[in-house]
Amino acid sequence: MAKPIRNIPTLFGEEARKFEERALLVEANPGTIRIPRHDVEIVQNVLRSIGM
């Protein structure tokens, strides 16, 4: 039985540029950027709700 294809969010334009800029910053300086626990919980809940 085939698995259904999931809808994966994709960033475009300015959002994509900002995301890549921040990702490169974090990659170059691991452990220097703090993410508020509340934000982490929101992301975890979203991922859990879509089965990831």
Long-range contacts (C-beta under 8 A, 24 or more apart in sequence): 6-50, 6-51
